[in-house]
């Protein structure tokens, strides 16, 4: 439409940006769940198994706490802008902002689920060994 009408579609840039925000925030949750987030393994590799588990617990709790805080602040921001509209799309901007609390909540759940998975693994190994 841009080249045929010799005018850019006003909504395309805004929609692209909104979809990118949603994609990134939902992708973060998936990356946390699969353990694909970037990390510095130097300190972790220097520690023994016992301390490594405690470090993993600490890092997971810090991440979950931060994500919970982000979800709370994102929810407040979403509520605050609920009456503002995106002119080119004629929708509430809160549809874009709500990606923050949803993505952060899903990511926090993913962090805790991954932590739960790692807590169950040693018990299964011990049962299998007799």
C-alpha positions, 0 to 999 in steps of 0.5 A, a space after each residue: 500500500 505504501 508504494 501504490 498510494 505513495 503514502 506510508 500506512 500509519 498503522 504499520 509501524 505502530 503495529 509492528 512495534 506493538 507485536 515486537 514488544 509482545 514477542 520479546 516479552 513472551 519469548 523471555 518467558 520461554 527462554 527462562 523455562 528452557 534455561 536459555 538465558 545468558 549467564 556467566 558460568 565462571 563462578 558457578 563452575 568453580 563451586 562444588 555441587 552443594 554451593 552450586 545448588 544454593 547459588 542456583 536457588 539464590 539466582 532463581 529467587 532474585 530473578 523471580 522477585 525482579 520479575 514479580 516487581 516488573 509485573 506489579 509495576 507493569 500492571 500499574 502502568 497498564 492501568 494508568 494508560 487505559 484511557 489513552 489510545 493509539 491514534 493510528 490503530 484506534 485501540 487503547 495503548 493498554 493492549 500494548 502495555 499489558 504485555 509487560 505484566 503478562 510476560 513478566 508473570 509468565 517468566 516468573 512462573 517459568 523461573 520457579 518451574 525450572 527451579 522445581 525441575 532442578 529440585 526434583 532431579 537429584 531425588 529421582 537419581 537417588 531412587 534409581 540408584 537404589 
